[in-house]
Amino acid sequence: MTAPRFTLVETQRFEWPFRLRMPFRFGVITVTHGRQAVIRARIRLEDGTEAWGVAAETLAAKWFDKDPALSDAQNEQQLRRALEIAEAASLAAGPDTAYGHFANSYAAVTSAAEAERLNPLVASYGRALLDRAMLDALLKAKGVSFWDGMRANLGGLAPHAVAPDLHAFDFDGMLAAQQPLMRLHARHTVGLVDPITAADQTERVADGLPETLEEVAGTYRHRYWKLKVGGDVKADVERLSRIAAVLDRLHGGYHASLDGNEQYEDAEGALALWRAMEAEPRLKRLCATILYIEQPVKRARALETGMQALAATRPVIIDESDGPLDAFVTGRALGYAGVSSKACKGVWRSLLNLARCRAWNAAEGRERYFMSAEDLTTLAGICVQQDLALVALLGLPHVERNGHHFVDGFADRPKAEAVRFMEAHPDLYADTSRGPRLRIADGTLEIGSLATPGLGARLEPDFTAMEPMPRAAWP
């Protein structure tokens, strides 16, 4: 079909604070609270039809830019500024397709961000939210779901100079062949300060929800786990051994990934961790379950040194290093086999990287290159539903889901909003004594109800229960 062209007419930006029920440590930060960004976008199609769309994502400190000289508040200002830059580019543009708005502004947006000392990963955040909100509006205007709309290439994904390596790729064919998954495994993240057993706790949250790893495993019955490591081989091996003692005992079978969050200085350090794990008898079974190792090396060096030695033991993927749009291309030459999909980095980026996996695997005649589905503490409602819809379209069978554990359901949102979302998506949310929460049964999520007009949700949140997003105080 011919992809509709539209103009961005106006935007509205909001945010609201939320609290974590338990501290979550990853990389260089321990998170106890945060802010959710919400953007509305009104588009006008060439036939005069207008529609509103919405997108939501956490204003995550110390992930997009981990410079210790910057405060968490400054990190939030960076992300607000990235939104402003993306909006200015699309408001100034003429009619274009959904993909065209992204691709035709990519160079200018990245350049403008760089001029204000915003790295490409920060720049991608603003573009990602605006693109999702505009795509949501387009799908609602046409009355189709994200899955149906994307399979018909309603967004106009096509060869473009922004991804020259895919100049001859058949995007229409790839999208038409996608079979969205209706059930996904939820991969639970074990943070660096998470209690493993009750012995690790001096006091409990005592909110009736699982707190320790033992309790999580017994309650949700996850089959997939994501284990954070902290850059100290001895400490990491000891903590992993304690985790393995729980998982080995409670599960007939499980799979895991290791997430370095850039904590190792170089590939040699990450390889030393793996060798130490292999040498530890307590980790024999856990080592056999490891599917891949995620971003073990600091991004400043991750795409400058070869990863072949570590990759010979387990596949290695990039996450934080996925800043420039061609980062996966660079990583492939260094030995990386995979790249993460996160809605906060952009729907179009994920689809371009899926195309790369298809093209490279076909060229090599083997299934070597892959994508993983990772998380940015996606909160209940619009945020988690948009991410799940994307993961399902990509055909990724398991996705990191930590927002439901570290944040208590629709905490800090109006009860009426939570109930509306639960009633619209009874397969995804459960009615509990603490209110609607993500429904995880035997480690899985049922997501068939996301097949609704829009990007995973027809409903919109209660904007009156949010604060207007202030203008960015950056630089």
N, C-alpha and C positions, 0 to 999 in steps of 0.2 A: 504494500500500500504506500501511497505518498504520505510522508510524514507531515503533519500540520505545522505551519509556521505561526508563531505568536510573538507578541510584544509584552515585555514586563511593564505593567502599568504602575504598580506601587507595592511597597512592602511595609510590614509592621513587625517590630522585633520586641520580644518579651523575654523575661527570665524569672526564675523563682528558686529559692534556696531549698536544699534538702539535707537531711541528716542521715548518716550511716548508722545502722544499729550496732555494728562492730567495726573496729578500725581495720583498714585494708592497706597492707603495705605491698608495694611493687616498685622495683627499681629504687629510686632515690627518695621516695615520698611515702608517708603513711597518711592515708586519707581518712578523715573523720566527718567531713561535711563537703558540700559542693553546691554548684549552681547549674540549673538546666537552662539552656538557651532554646527559645522557640521562635520560629520565623513564619510569618504568613506572607504569601505572595499572590497578587492578583494579576492575571494574564488576560490578554485580549487576542483572540484568534482573528485571522484575516477576514472571516465572515462576520465579525462583530461580537461573537460569543465571548462572554467573560466568565471567569471562574476563579475561586480562591483555592489555594493549596497551603499545606502546612508541613513543617519538618521540625524535629526536636533532637537535641544532642547535648551531652554534658560539656560544660566549659571546663575541660580537664586541665588542671595544673600539672606541670612537670612530666608531661608525656610528649606533647608536640615540641616543646623547647625545654630541655633539661639544664639549661645554663643556671648554675647555682647562684649566680649574681642576681637573678631575677626572682622576685617574690611570687607567691601564688597569685596575688592580686594582679601583678604585672602580666603573668601568663594569661589570666582571664582577659585583660585589656588587649593583649595580642590577638586573641581569638575574636573579640568584638570588632577589632579593626579589620581583621580578615573578612568578616561579614560585610563591613562597610565597603571595602574595596571591590568585592564581588558584586554587590548590589549596584554600585556606581557603574561598573562595566556593563551590566545587563540593562540597566535603565537607559544608558546612552546608546545601546545597540538598537538596530531596527528589527523587523520581524525575522525570526529564525526558528529552526527546529529546536527541540529540547537539547539534543546533542550539539547542535550548532552553537547554541548559547554558551555551552561549556568549551567546545573546541576552539571556536573563533576568538574567544576572550582569554584563552589559557596563557598565551605568551604575555599579553598586556597585564593580566592580573598577577602573574608570577613576578614580572619585572617591577610592577608597582609595589608589591610586597617586599621584594628584595631591597628596594630603595629606602624602605622604612625598617630595615633590619628584621624582617619576618622571613623565616626559612620556608622552603617549599611545602613542608608538612603543615605548618601553620596556615599558609595560603590555601592549601587544599581544603581546610576545614570550612572556611567561608563559602567557597565555591560549592562544596558538597552539600551544605545545608540549603543554599539557594537553589541549586539544581534539583534537589529532592522536592522542595516546596513547589517549584514550577512544574515538575513532572507530575506531582500529585494533582495540581490544578488541571493540567492537560487531561489526565485520566478521568477526573471527575467531569470535566466538560464533555468528554466523549462517552461517559457512562460505562467505562470498562475497568477491569481490575489491572493491577500492575502486571500480573502474569500474562494475561491475554494481550494487554497492550504491548508488552515487550516482545512477546513471541511474534506479534505482527509488525514489530519494529516501528511502533508509533512515535518513538523518540527520534528516529532518523539516524541511528548509529551507522556510520559508513566510513570507508577509507578517508583519511584526512592527514594533512601534513603534521599534525600534532603527534601522530604515531606513525612515522614513516616506515617502520619495520612491518607494518600491517597494510601496506598500500594495495596489496592484491587479495586481501582476506575477504571471504564471503560472510559478512556479518548477518545478512538476511537468512542465510542457510543455518548459521549457528543458532540464531535466536529461535527460528521456527522449529528447530529440533529439540529445544530445551523442554524437559518434562519436570515442572516444578514439583518438589517433594511436599507431601502433605503431613509428614511426620519427621521430626528432627531429634537427634540425641542432644541433650543439654550437657555440655562439657563443663564440669565444675572446676573453678579455680581455687587452688590452695595458696593463699597469700603467705608472705614471709613471717607474719606474726600470728597467723591463725592457730588456735589451739588444736593439737592433734588428738589428745585424750583429755578427760576431765582433770587429770593430774596437772595439766598445763594452766589451769585457771585458778586465780586467786579469788575472783568474783565472777558471777554470771550476769548476763544481760537479763535472763529470766523472763523472757517475753513469750515463752511457749514454743519458740522456733528453734530448730537445730543450731548448735553453736560449734561444737567440736567436729573434727573430721569424722570421728566415729559416728556421731549423731547424723551428720549429713549423709554419710554412706547408708546408714540404716533407714533414713527417712525417704530419700529421693531415689535410691538405688541406681545412681549414675553408673554408666559403663565407660564413660570417658572422663578423663581428669587432666587438668593443666596444672603443672607443678612449677612454682616460681623458685628460681635459684638466685643467690645473692652475690656471687663473685668471689667467695672464699671457699676453696675446694674442700677443706676439712669440715667446715661448718655445713656446707651444702650436702656433703655425703652423709653426715650424721643426721641431718634433718630428713633427707630423703629416705634414710633407713627407717626412721620412725614412722614416716608416712607409709612406706612399703609394708611395715608390720601390720598396719591397719587394713590396707587394701588387700594384701595377700590373704588375710584371715577372713574378711567379710565378703569377698567376691569369688565367684567361680571363674570369672574371666573379666579382664578390664584392659583398657588402652589408655596411654598417657602421652603427654607432650611435655617438654621442658621449655620454660620461658626464661631467657636470660635478662630481658629488659635492659640490654646494653651493659650488664654489670661486669663483664670480663673485658680486660684491656685489649686483648688480641685473640686471634684464632688459636694460638698455642695454649693460652690459658684455658679456653673452652675445651680444647682437646684433652688437657690435663684433667679436667673435671670428668670427662667421659672415661678416661683410662682409670681414674680412681673409682668410679662407679663400677666398672667392669671387674675391678679387683676386690670389691667388697661383697662377700658371700651373701649378706643380708639383702643385697640389691639384685640378685641374680634374676628373679622373676620380673621385677620392675623394669630392669634394663631390656628384657625381651619384649616388653609392651610398648616401648617408646616409639612413637610414630615419626616424630620429627623434633628438631631443636629450633626454637624460635629466637631470632635476634640475640645471640649470645654476646656479641661484640659491640662496643660503643660505635655509634653511627659515624663518628669522625674517622674511624679506621675500617669500618665494616665493608665498605665498597672500595677499599684501596689495597687490601691484602687478600691472597687466595684462601678459600675455604675448603679446598679439595681434601686435605687430610682429615678434617672433622667430618666432611660430607661423605667420606668413604665408610664411616661408621654408621651414621644416620643422616637422613636428609636434613638440610638446614634451610630455613626460610628467613626472609626479611620482613620486618614489621615497621619499626621506627625509621629504618633506612629508606622506606618507600615514600620519599619526598618528591623528587623529580618524577615526571610521568614515565620516564624511561628507566627508572631504577631497577626494575626487574630484568631488563635487557642487560644492564651493567652487571647485575648480580649473577646472571646465568654464566657469563664469561668467567666469573671467579669461583664457580662451583656451587652456587646456591641452586636449589631445585624448586623452591616454592616462594610464595608471597601471600601475605594475609589479605583477606577481604574484611574491611570495616566500613560501615556506612558513613562514618565520620571522615573517611578519606575520599568518598565519592562513588556513586553508582556507576558512573561512566568509567572510572579508573578500574573498578572490579571487572567490568565487562571487557575492557581492553586487555587486562591481564588474563582473563579466561581465554580470550582469543589467542593470546601468545602461547598458553599451555597447549591448546589444540594444535596450533601450527607447529610448534617445536616437537611435540610428541609424534605428530604425523611425519615430520621430516626425519626423525630418528628411529621411527618404527617401534617405539616403546613408550610406556606410560611413566615417564620420569618426572615431568614437570606438573605441579599441582598448586592448588590454592587451599588455604585453610580459612576457617571462619572464626575471627577473634572478636573481642568485646572491648568497649570503652565504658563499662558500667552503664549499659543501656537500661533506662528506667521503664517501668510499666506504662503502657499507653502508646502514644504515637512512636516514641523512640524505639522501643523494643520491637514493635510490629513492623516498622519499616525495615529494620535490620533483618528480621526473620524472613520477610518477604524476599529480600535480596538474596539471602543465603539459599532459600528454597529454589529460586530461579536458577542460581548457579549450580544447583545439584550437589551441594556439599552436605553430607549426611549428619555431621555433628558440628555444633557451634558453641563456643565459649559463652556461658551465661552466668554472670556473677551478680548482676543488679538485683536479682530476686533474693539473693542470700545476704548481701551486705546492706540492702535497703529493704525496708519492711513494706513490700507491696506498693500500693499507691500512697505511701506515707507522705505527708505534707501537701497532699492534694485534697480537694473537696470530696466528701464521701459520695455525693451524687454523681460526680464525674467518674469515680471508680466503678460505681454500679452500672452506669451507662455502658462503659467499655466491657464490663463483664457480661452484661445482657446481650451485647452485640457479638461477643466472641466467647461463648460458653465453653468452647473446646480449649481455649487458651488460658482462661482464668477460672479459678475456683472460688466459691464463696466460703470463707472460713470465719471463725470466731473473731479474727482480727481484720475482717474485711476482705475484699477481692485480692487475690494473689495469683502469680503465675502458677499454672497447674502442671506439675511435673509428676508423671506416673511411670514407674519403672524406668526412670532416667530419660523419658522422652516427652516431647511437646507435640500436641496435635494442633495444626495450624490451618486447617482447611477453611476456616471462616475468614482468613485474610483475603480470600477471593471475592473482594467487594470493590465497587468503584473507588479508585484512588490507589495510593501507594500503601497498601496494607491496612487501610482504615478509612471508612466513610466519615466517622465521627471526628469532631474537633474537641480539644480540651477546653476548659473554662478559662478564657482569656482574662475575665474580670478578677480571677484569683491569682493573677501574675503581676509582676512589676514591669513597667516599660523599661526596655534595655537602655541604659545610658549611652551617650556617645562615648566612643573609645578615648581614653586618655593615653594615647600612644601616637608617636613615640614620645 
